[in-house]
Amino acid sequence: MFWVRKILLYSVFSVLSIVLLSFLIFQFPEVQTALINRYLEGFSQVVGFPSTVERIDLRWYDRLEMQQVMIKDPQNNQMISVGRLQVNFDFFDLLAKGNVQIDEADLDHALVHLIKIKESDTSTNLNINVFIKKLNEKFSSGSGGQSSAKLNIGEIALDHSQFIYNEPEKDTIRNGFDYRHFHLDVNEGQFQAFQVIGDTIQFDV
C-alpha cells in the first residue's frame, strides 16, 4: 500500500506540474501568436481568405489583445485589417449555446475594404458576403443545414479607421455622390448591439 500511495502521489504531482507548466508557457504572447497563426493557416486554406496576426496576447482569459490583424480576399485585396484590437469578454459566456458572446471590443487603425470580386465564372459579389458564406459553409458542414451560430458584441469603439466601398465594374458617378466608389475616414465611432446572424450583419452606429 505504501508503494501504491507513493506512485499515486507522484502521478498527481506530475500531472499538476505539467498543467501548471503548460499554463505558464501559454502566458507568453509569442506562444499564443504561434498557436493562433498555425490555426489561421489551416483556416485560410479551407475558407480561401488568407488571415494573419502579428501578435496576440490573451490575459487572464477575459481580455484579448491582437496587433496587425489582416484578412485578405481570394483576389488578394486587403478586406479587413486592424492595427490594434482589444476584446473584453466573460470566459464562461464566450461560447454560450454555440454563440460567440463578447462584451466590448476596441479597434485602432482599422480598415474595412468592401469590393466586388468574382464569386463564380458568371457572378460577382462583395468580398465580405463571400467570406460570410464560406464561414457558414465551414461551420455548418456535417450539420445538414445552415449554421445557426451567432456573433454578438455589446459595444465596439473605433479610432482612426477607414471604410472603403468599390464596385470596379461600375462607372464613376460624376454629378453627385458616387455611392459605387467611396472612401470614408472614421476618426472616432461607436457601434452598439453588433450581431452577425447567418448572412446578416446588423448594428446601431
CYANA upper distance limits for C-alpha pairs under 8 A (distance plus 0.5 A):
  1 MET  CA      5 ARG  CA      6.63
  2 PHE  CA      6 LYS  CA      6.64
  3 TRP  CA      7 ILE  CA      6.55
  4 VAL  CA      8 LEU  CA      6.68
  5 ARG  CA      9 LEU  CA      6.57
  6 LYS  CA     10 TYR  CA      6.65
  7 ILE  CA     11 SER  CA      6.54
  8 LEU  CA     12 VAL  CA      6.63
  9 LEU  CA     13 PHE  CA      6.54
 10 TYR  CA     14 SER  CA      6.50
 11 SER  CA     15 VAL  CA      6.69
 12 VAL  CA     16 LEU  CA      6.64
 13 PHE  CA     17 SER  CA      6.51
 14 SER  CA     18 ILE  CA      6.66
 15 VAL  CA     19 VAL  CA      6.69
 16 LEU  CA     20 LEU  CA      6.53
 17 SER  CA     21 LEU  CA      6.45
 18 ILE  CA     22 SER  CA      6.47
 19 VAL  CA     23 PHE  CA      6.60
 20 LEU  CA     24 LEU  CA      6.70
 21 LEU  CA     25 ILE  CA      6.60
 22 SER  CA     26 PHE  CA      6.54
 23 PHE  CA     27 GLN  CA      7.03
 24 LEU  CA     28 PHE  CA      7.97
 25 ILE  CA     31 VAL  CA      7.69
 26 PHE  CA     31 VAL  CA      6.47
 26 PHE  CA     32 GLN  CA      6.76
 27 GLN  CA     31 VAL  CA      8.05
 27 GLN  CA     32 GLN  CA      7.89
 27 GLN  CA     57 ASP  CA      8.37
 27 GLN  CA     58 LEU  CA      7.76
 27 GLN  CA     59 ARG  CA      7.92
 28 PHE  CA     32 GLN  CA      7.06
 28 PHE  CA     57 ASP  CA      8.11
 29 PRO  CA     33 THR  CA      6.44
 29 PRO  CA     55 ARG  CA      7.43
 29 PRO  CA     56 ILE  CA      6.25
 29 PRO  CA     57 ASP  CA      5.32
 29 PRO  CA     58 LEU  CA      7.84
 30 GLU  CA     34 ALA  CA      6.68
 30 GLU  CA     55 ARG  CA      7.75
 30 GLU  CA     56 ILE  CA      8.10
 31 VAL  CA     35 LEU  CA      6.73
 32 GLN  CA     36 ILE  CA      6.64
 32 GLN  CA     56 ILE  CA      6.62
 32 GLN  CA     57 ASP  CA      7.20
 32 GLN  CA     58 LEU  CA      7.99
 33 THR  CA     37 ASN  CA      6.55
 33 THR  CA     53 VAL  CA      7.69
 33 THR  CA     54 GLU  CA      7.63
 33 THR  CA     55 ARG  CA      5.89
 33 THR  CA     56 ILE  CA      5.55
 33 THR  CA     57 ASP  CA      8.04
 34 ALA  CA     38 ARG  CA      6.69
 35 LEU  CA     39 TYR  CA      6.90
 36 ILE  CA     40 LEU  CA      6.56
 36 ILE  CA     53 VAL  CA      8.28
 36 ILE  CA     56 ILE  CA      8.46
 37 ASN  CA     41 GLU  CA      6.51
 37 ASN  CA     52 THR  CA      6.80
 37 ASN  CA     53 VAL  CA      7.04
 38 ARG  CA     42 GLY  CA      7.33
 39 TYR  CA     43 PHE  CA      6.66
 40 LEU  CA     44 SER  CA      6.30
 40 LEU  CA     50 PRO  CA      8.49
 40 LEU  CA     51 SER  CA      6.53
 40 LEU  CA     52 THR  CA      7.15
 41 GLU  CA     45 GLN  CA      6.94
 41 GLU  CA     50 PRO  CA      8.04
 41 GLU  CA     51 SER  CA      7.71
 41 GLU  CA     52 THR  CA      8.36
 42 GLY  CA     46 VAL  CA      6.91
 43 PHE  CA     47 VAL  CA      6.58
 43 PHE  CA     51 SER  CA      8.48
 44 SER  CA     48 GLY  CA      5.71
 44 SER  CA     49 PHE  CA      5.65
 44 SER  CA     50 PRO  CA      5.25
 44 SER  CA     51 SER  CA      6.47
 45 GLN  CA     49 PHE  CA      7.94
 45 GLN  CA     50 PRO  CA      7.93
 46 VAL  CA    138 LYS  CA      8.29
 47 VAL  CA    131 PHE  CA      8.02
 47 VAL  CA    134 LYS  CA      6.22
 47 VAL  CA    135 LEU  CA      7.36
 47 VAL  CA    138 LYS  CA      7.86
 48 GLY  CA     73 ASP  CA      7.89
 48 GLY  CA     74 PRO  CA      6.49
 49 PHE  CA     71 ILE  CA      6.93
 49 PHE  CA     72 LYS  CA      5.99
 49 PHE  CA     73 ASP  CA      5.41
 49 PHE  CA     74 PRO  CA      6.13
 49 PHE  CA    131 PHE  CA      7.79
 50 PRO  CA     70 MET  CA      8.49
 50 PRO  CA     71 ILE  CA      6.27
 50 PRO  CA     72 LYS  CA      5.83
 50 PRO  CA     73 ASP  CA      7.40
 50 PRO  CA     74 PRO  CA      8.10
 51 SER  CA     69 VAL  CA      8.12
 51 SER  CA     70 MET  CA      6.05
 51 SER  CA     71 ILE  CA      4.95
 51 SER  CA     72 LYS  CA      7.02
 52 THR  CA     68 GLN  CA      8.46
 52 THR  CA     69 VAL  CA      6.42
 52 THR  CA     70 MET  CA      5.78
 52 THR  CA     71 ILE  CA      7.23
 53 VAL  CA     66 MET  CA      7.50
 53 VAL  CA     67 GLN  CA      7.02
 53 VAL  CA     68 GLN  CA      6.24
 53 VAL  CA     69 VAL  CA      5.07
 53 VAL  CA     70 MET  CA      6.95
 54 GLU  CA     66 MET  CA      8.12
 54 GLU  CA     67 GLN  CA      6.26
 54 GLU  CA     68 GLN  CA      5.80
 54 GLU  CA     69 VAL  CA      7.16
 55 ARG  CA     66 MET  CA      6.14
 55 ARG  CA     67 GLN  CA      5.63
 55 ARG  CA     68 GLN  CA      7.56
 56 ILE  CA     64 LEU  CA      7.87
 56 ILE  CA     65 GLU  CA      6.25
 56 ILE  CA     66 MET  CA      4.92
 56 ILE  CA     67 GLN  CA      7.00
 57 ASP  CA     64 LEU  CA      6.34
 57 ASP  CA     65 GLU  CA      5.62
 57 ASP  CA     66 MET  CA      6.88
 58 LEU  CA     62 ASP  CA      8.19
 58 LEU  CA     63 ARG  CA      6.52
 58 LEU  CA     64 LEU  CA      5.00
 58 LEU  CA     65 GLU  CA      6.89
 59 ARG  CA     63 ARG  CA      5.79
 59 ARG  CA     64 LEU  CA      6.65
 61 TYR  CA     91 PHE  CA      6.70
 62 ASP  CA     88 ASN  CA      6.35
 62 ASP  CA     89 PHE  CA      5.58
 62 ASP  CA     90 ASP  CA      6.07
 62 ASP  CA     91 PHE  CA      6.23
 63 ARG  CA     86 GLN  CA      7.71
 63 ARG  CA     87 VAL  CA      6.14
 63 ARG  CA     88 ASN  CA      5.16
 63 ARG  CA     89 PHE  CA      6.82
 64 LEU  CA     85 LEU  CA      8.46
 64 LEU  CA     86 GLN  CA      6.16
 64 LEU  CA     87 VAL  CA      5.52
 64 LEU  CA     88 ASN  CA      7.07
 65 GLU  CA     84 ARG  CA      7.73
 65 GLU  CA     85 LEU  CA      6.07
 65 GLU  CA     86 GLN  CA      4.93
 65 GLU  CA     87 VAL  CA      6.87
 66 MET  CA     84 ARG  CA      6.26
 66 MET  CA     85 LEU  CA      5.53
 66 MET  CA     86 GLN  CA      7.00
 67 GLN  CA     82 VAL  CA      7.55
 67 GLN  CA     83 GLY  CA      5.99
 67 GLN  CA     84 ARG  CA      5.00
 67 GLN  CA     85 LEU  CA      6.80
 68 GLN  CA     81 SER  CA      7.44
 68 GLN  CA     82 VAL  CA      6.11
 68 GLN  CA     83 GLY  CA      5.08
 68 GLN  CA     84 ARG  CA      6.73
 69 VAL  CA     80 ILE  CA      8.41
 69 VAL  CA     81 SER  CA      5.80
 69 VAL  CA     82 VAL  CA      5.55
 69 VAL  CA     83 GLY  CA      7.07
 69 VAL  CA     84 ARG  CA      8.05
 69 VAL  CA     85 LEU  CA      8.43
 70 MET  CA     78 GLN  CA      7.84
 70 MET  CA     79 MET  CA      8.38
 70 MET  CA     80 ILE  CA      6.43
 70 MET  CA     81 SER  CA      4.91
 70 MET  CA     82 VAL  CA      7.22
 71 ILE  CA     78 GLN  CA      6.89
 71 ILE  CA     79 MET  CA      6.28
 71 ILE  CA     80 ILE  CA      5.63
 71 ILE  CA     81 SER  CA      6.74
 72 LYS  CA     76 ASN  CA      5.99
 72 LYS  CA     77 ASN  CA      5.92
 72 LYS  CA     78 GLN  CA      5.07
 72 LYS  CA     79 MET  CA      5.56
 72 LYS  CA     80 ILE  CA      7.34
 73 ASP  CA     77 ASN  CA      5.94
 73 ASP  CA     78 GLN  CA      7.17
 73 ASP  CA     79 MET  CA      6.51
 73 ASP  CA    127 ASN  CA      6.80
 73 ASP  CA    131 PHE  CA      8.26
 75 GLN  CA    117 ILE  CA      7.78
 77 ASN  CA    113 HIS  CA      8.49
 78 GLN  CA    113 HIS  CA      7.12
 79 MET  CA    111 LEU  CA      8.08
 79 MET  CA    112 VAL  CA      6.22
 79 MET  CA    113 HIS  CA      5.21
 79 MET  CA    114 LEU  CA      6.87
 79 MET  CA    127 ASN  CA      7.80
 79 MET  CA    128 ILE  CA      8.05
 80 ILE  CA    110 ALA  CA      7.91
 80 ILE  CA    111 LEU  CA      6.04
 80 ILE  CA    112 VAL  CA      5.21
 80 ILE  CA    113 HIS  CA      6.84
 81 SER  CA    110 ALA  CA      6.04
 81 SER  CA    111 LEU  CA      5.63
 81 SER  CA    112 VAL  CA      7.31
 82 VAL  CA    107 LEU  CA      7.13
 82 VAL  CA    108 ASP  CA      7.00
 82 VAL  CA    109 HIS  CA      6.23
 82 VAL  CA    110 ALA  CA      4.61
 82 VAL  CA    111 LEU  CA      6.85
 83 GLY  CA    107 LEU  CA      8.08
 83 GLY  CA    108 ASP  CA      6.26
 83 GLY  CA    109 HIS  CA      5.54
 83 GLY  CA    110 ALA  CA      6.61
 84 ARG  CA    107 LEU  CA      6.42
 84 ARG  CA    108 ASP  CA      5.69
 84 ARG  CA    109 HIS  CA      7.45
 84 ARG  CA    110 ALA  CA      8.33
 85 LEU  CA    105 ALA  CA      7.57
 85 LEU  CA    106 ASP  CA      6.25
 85 LEU  CA    107 LEU  CA      5.24
 85 LEU  CA    108 ASP  CA      7.04
 86 GLN  CA    105 ALA  CA      6.07
 86 GLN  CA    106 ASP  CA      5.57
 86 GLN  CA    107 LEU  CA      7.12
 87 VAL  CA    102 ILE  CA      7.83
 87 VAL  CA    103 ASP  CA      8.21
 87 VAL  CA    104 GLU  CA      6.32
 87 VAL  CA    105 ALA  CA      4.91
 87 VAL  CA    106 ASP  CA      7.02
 88 ASN  CA    102 ILE  CA      7.09
 88 ASN  CA    103 ASP  CA      6.21
 88 ASN  CA    104 GLU  CA      5.66
 88 ASN  CA    105 ALA  CA      6.81
 89 PHE  CA     93 ASP  CA      8.11
 89 PHE  CA     94 LEU  CA      7.04
 89 PHE  CA    101 GLN  CA      7.83
 89 PHE  CA    102 ILE  CA      5.41
 89 PHE  CA    103 ASP  CA      5.51
 89 PHE  CA    104 GLU  CA      7.35
 90 ASP  CA     94 LEU  CA      6.42
 90 ASP  CA    102 ILE  CA      7.83
 90 ASP  CA    103 ASP  CA      7.83
 91 PHE  CA     95 LEU  CA      8.44
 92 PHE  CA     96 ALA  CA      7.81
 93 ASP  CA    100 VAL  CA      8.43
 93 ASP  CA    101 GLN  CA      6.60
 94 LEU  CA     99 ASN  CA      8.07
 94 LEU  CA    100 VAL  CA      5.86
 94 LEU  CA    101 GLN  CA      5.18
 94 LEU  CA    102 ILE  CA      6.80
 95 LEU  CA     99 ASN  CA      5.78
 95 LEU  CA    100 VAL  CA      5.40
 95 LEU  CA    101 GLN  CA      6.83
 96 ALA  CA    100 VAL  CA      7.19
 96 ALA  CA    101 GLN  CA      7.43
 98 GLY  CA    149 ALA  CA      6.45
 98 GLY  CA    150 LYS  CA      8.27
 99 ASN  CA    149 ALA  CA      5.60
 99 ASN  CA    150 LYS  CA      5.37
 99 ASN  CA    151 LEU  CA      6.53
 99 ASN  CA    152 ASN  CA      8.14
100 VAL  CA    149 ALA  CA      8.13
100 VAL  CA    150 LYS  CA      6.72
100 VAL  CA    151 LEU  CA      5.29
100 VAL  CA    152 ASN  CA      6.62
101 GLN  CA    151 LEU  CA      6.78
101 GLN  CA    152 ASN  CA      5.51
101 GLN  CA    153 ILE  CA      6.70
102 ILE  CA    151 LEU  CA      8.49
102 ILE  CA    152 ASN  CA      6.64
102 ILE  CA    153 ILE  CA      5.21
102 ILE  CA    154 GLY  CA      6.98
103 ASP  CA    153 ILE  CA      6.23
103 ASP  CA    154 GLY  CA      5.49
103 ASP  CA    155 GLU  CA      7.11
104 GLU  CA    153 ILE  CA      6.76
104 GLU  CA    154 GLY  CA      6.24
104 GLU  CA    155 GLU  CA      5.33
104 GLU  CA    156 ILE  CA      6.37
105 ALA  CA    153 ILE  CA      7.96
105 ALA  CA    155 GLU  CA      6.87
105 ALA  CA    156 ILE  CA      5.29
105 ALA  CA    157 ALA  CA      6.90
106 ASP  CA    156 ILE  CA      6.28
106 ASP  CA    157 ALA  CA      5.29
106 ASP  CA    158 LEU  CA      6.74
107 LEU  CA    156 ILE  CA      7.98
107 LEU  CA    157 ALA  CA      6.65
107 LEU  CA    158 LEU  CA      5.55
107 LEU  CA    159 ASP  CA      6.81
108 ASP  CA    158 LEU  CA      6.59
108 ASP  CA    159 ASP  CA      5.32
108 ASP  CA    160 HIS  CA      6.62
108 ASP  CA    161 SER  CA      7.19
109 HIS  CA    158 LEU  CA      8.45
109 HIS  CA    159 ASP  CA      6.72
109 HIS  CA    160 HIS  CA      5.48
109 HIS  CA    161 SER  CA      5.22
109 HIS  CA    162 GLN  CA      8.13
110 ALA  CA    158 LEU  CA      8.02
110 ALA  CA    159 ASP  CA      8.13
110 ALA  CA    160 HIS  CA      7.63
110 ALA  CA    161 SER  CA      5.10
110 ALA  CA    162 GLN  CA      6.84
111 LEU  CA    161 SER  CA      6.26
111 LEU  CA    162 GLN  CA      5.33
111 LEU  CA    163 PHE  CA      6.44
111 LEU  CA    164 ILE  CA      8.35
112 VAL  CA    162 GLN  CA      6.91
112 VAL  CA    163 PHE  CA      5.45
112 VAL  CA    164 ILE  CA      6.74
113 HIS  CA    163 PHE  CA      6.49
113 HIS  CA    164 ILE  CA      5.12
113 HIS  CA    165 TYR  CA      6.56
113 HIS  CA    166 ASN  CA      8.39
114 LEU  CA    126 LEU  CA      6.65
114 LEU  CA    127 ASN  CA      6.64
114 LEU  CA    128 ILE  CA      7.02
114 LEU  CA    163 PHE  CA      8.44
114 LEU  CA    164 ILE  CA      6.54
114 LEU  CA    165 TYR  CA      5.36
114 LEU  CA    166 ASN  CA      6.78
115 ILE  CA    126 LEU  CA      5.88
115 ILE  CA    127 ASN  CA      6.39
115 ILE  CA    165 TYR  CA      6.39
115 ILE  CA    166 ASN  CA      5.19
115 ILE  CA    167 GLU  CA      6.34
115 ILE  CA    168 PRO  CA      8.01
116 LYS  CA    124 THR  CA      6.56
116 LYS  CA    125 ASN  CA      5.51
116 LYS  CA    126 LEU  CA      4.67
116 LYS  CA    127 ASN  CA      6.42
116 LYS  CA    166 ASN  CA      7.28
116 LYS  CA    167 GLU  CA      5.97
116 LYS  CA    168 PRO  CA      7.46
117 ILE  CA    124 THR  CA      5.83
117 ILE  CA    125 ASN  CA      6.13
117 ILE  CA    126 LEU  CA      6.58
117 ILE  CA    127 ASN  CA      6.48
118 LYS  CA    122 THR  CA      8.42
118 LYS  CA    123 SER  CA      6.63
118 LYS  CA    124 THR  CA      4.86
118 LYS  CA    125 ASN  CA      6.96
119 GLU  CA    123 SER  CA      6.19
119 GLU  CA    124 THR  CA      5.47
119 GLU  CA    125 ASN  CA      6.40
119 GLU  CA    130 VAL  CA      7.43
120 SER  CA    124 THR  CA      7.31
125 ASN  CA    129 ASN  CA      7.16
125 ASN  CA    130 VAL  CA      7.22
126 LEU  CA    130 VAL  CA      7.00
127 ASN  CA    131 PHE  CA      6.62
128 ILE  CA    132 ILE  CA      6.68
129 ASN  CA    133 LYS  CA      6.61
129 ASN  CA    199 ASP  CA      7.81
130 VAL  CA    134 LYS  CA      6.66
131 PHE  CA    135 LEU  CA      6.75
132 ILE  CA    136 ASN  CA      6.68
132 ILE  CA    198 GLY  CA      8.18
132 ILE  CA    199 ASP  CA      6.68
133 LYS  CA    137 GLU  CA      6.75
133 LYS  CA    199 ASP  CA      7.23
134 LYS  CA    138 LYS  CA      6.66
135 LEU  CA    139 PHE  CA      6.65
136 ASN  CA    140 SER  CA      6.26
136 ASN  CA    146 GLN  CA      6.96
136 ASN  CA    147 SER  CA      6.06
136 ASN  CA    198 GLY  CA      7.23
136 ASN  CA    199 ASP  CA      8.41
137 GLU  CA    141 SER  CA      6.36
137 GLU  CA    146 GLN  CA      7.73
137 GLU  CA    147 SER  CA      8.02
139 PHE  CA    147 SER  CA      6.44
140 SER  CA    144 GLY  CA      7.53
140 SER  CA    145 GLY  CA      6.56
140 SER  CA    146 GLN  CA      5.81
140 SER  CA    147 SER  CA      4.90
140 SER  CA    148 SER  CA      8.49
141 SER  CA    145 GLY  CA      8.10
143 SER  CA    147 SER  CA      8.21
146 GLN  CA    198 GLY  CA      8.13
147 SER  CA    198 GLY  CA      7.18
148 SER  CA    197 ILE  CA      7.78
148 SER  CA    198 GLY  CA      7.00
149 ALA  CA    197 ILE  CA      7.38
149 ALA  CA    198 GLY  CA      7.71
150 LYS  CA    195 GLN  CA      7.48
150 LYS  CA    196 VAL  CA      6.18
150 LYS  CA    197 ILE  CA      5.39
150 LYS  CA    198 GLY  CA      7.62
151 LEU  CA    194 PHE  CA      8.45
151 LEU  CA    195 GLN  CA      5.93
151 LEU  CA    196 VAL  CA      5.52
151 LEU  CA    197 ILE  CA      7.26
152 ASN  CA    193 ALA  CA      7.53
152 ASN  CA    194 PHE  CA      6.37
152 ASN  CA    195 GLN  CA      5.18
152 ASN  CA    196 VAL  CA      7.30
153 ILE  CA    192 GLN  CA      8.18
153 ILE  CA    193 ALA  CA      6.57
153 ILE  CA    194 PHE  CA      5.57
153 ILE  CA    195 GLN  CA      6.93
154 GLY  CA    192 GLN  CA      6.34
154 GLY  CA    193 ALA  CA      5.40
154 GLY  CA    194 PHE  CA      6.83
155 GLU  CA    190 GLN  CA      7.70
155 GLU  CA    191 PHE  CA      6.15
155 GLU  CA    192 GLN  CA      5.20
155 GLU  CA    193 ALA  CA      6.80
155 GLU  CA    194 PHE  CA      7.50
156 ILE  CA    190 GLN  CA      6.11
156 ILE  CA    191 PHE  CA      5.39
156 ILE  CA    192 GLN  CA      7.02
156 ILE  CA    194 PHE  CA      8.20
157 ALA  CA    188 GLU  CA      8.09
157 ALA  CA    189 GLY  CA      6.42
157 ALA  CA    190 GLN  CA      5.10
157 ALA  CA    191 PHE  CA      6.99
158 LEU  CA    186 VAL  CA      7.98
158 LEU  CA    187 ASN  CA      8.03
158 LEU  CA    188 GLU  CA      5.98
158 LEU  CA    189 GLY  CA      5.34
158 LEU  CA    190 GLN  CA      6.52
159 ASP  CA    186 VAL  CA      7.47
159 ASP  CA    187 ASN  CA      5.88
159 ASP  CA    188 GLU  CA      5.23
159 ASP  CA    189 GLY  CA      7.18
160 HIS  CA    185 ASP  CA      7.89
160 HIS  CA    186 VAL  CA      6.34
160 HIS  CA    187 ASN  CA      4.77
160 HIS  CA    188 GLU  CA      6.84
161 SER  CA    185 ASP  CA      6.59
161 SER  CA    186 VAL  CA      5.48
161 SER  CA    187 ASN  CA      6.59
161 SER  CA    188 GLU  CA      8.13
162 GLN  CA    183 HIS  CA      7.76
162 GLN  CA    184 LEU  CA      6.17
162 GLN  CA    185 ASP  CA      5.11
162 GLN  CA    186 VAL  CA      6.11
163 PHE  CA    183 HIS  CA      6.39
163 PHE  CA    184 LEU  CA      5.54
163 PHE  CA    185 ASP  CA      7.01
163 PHE  CA    186 VAL  CA      8.07
164 ILE  CA    181 HIS  CA      8.16
164 ILE  CA    182 PHE  CA      6.43
164 ILE  CA    183 HIS  CA      5.02
164 ILE  CA    184 LEU  CA      6.78
165 TYR  CA    180 ARG  CA      7.34
165 TYR  CA    181 HIS  CA      5.99
165 TYR  CA    182 PHE  CA      5.97
165 TYR  CA    183 HIS  CA      7.07
166 ASN  CA    180 ARG  CA      6.27
166 ASN  CA    181 HIS  CA      4.97
166 ASN  CA    182 PHE  CA      7.23
167 GLU  CA    180 ARG  CA      6.02
167 GLU  CA    181 HIS  CA      6.78
170 LYS  CA    180 ARG  CA      7.51
172 THR  CA    178 ASP  CA      6.84
172 THR  CA    180 ARG  CA      7.52
172 THR  CA    181 HIS  CA      7.50
173 ILE  CA    177 PHE  CA      7.38
173 ILE  CA    178 ASP  CA      5.32
173 ILE  CA    179 TYR  CA      8.27
173 ILE  CA    180 ARG  CA      8.17
174 ARG  CA    178 ASP  CA      7.53
178 ASP  CA    182 PHE  CA      6.94
189 GLY  CA    205 VAL  CA      7.93
190 GLN  CA    205 VAL  CA      6.33
191 PHE  CA    203 PHE  CA      6.91
191 PHE  CA    204 ASP  CA      6.04
191 PHE  CA    205 VAL  CA      5.03
192 GLN  CA    203 PHE  CA      6.47
192 GLN  CA    204 ASP  CA      5.54
192 GLN  CA    205 VAL  CA      6.89
193 ALA  CA    202 GLN  CA      8.35
193 ALA  CA    203 PHE  CA      5.89
193 ALA  CA    204 ASP  CA      6.88
194 PHE  CA    201 ILE  CA      8.07
194 PHE  CA    202 GLN  CA      6.43
194 PHE  CA    203 PHE  CA      4.87
194 PHE  CA    204 ASP  CA      7.60
195 GLN  CA    201 ILE  CA      6.31
195 GLN  CA    202 GLN  CA      5.92
195 GLN  CA    203 PHE  CA      6.85
196 VAL  CA    200 THR  CA      6.24
196 VAL  CA    201 ILE  CA      5.09
196 VAL  CA    202 GLN  CA      7.13
197 ILE  CA    201 ILE  CA      7.01
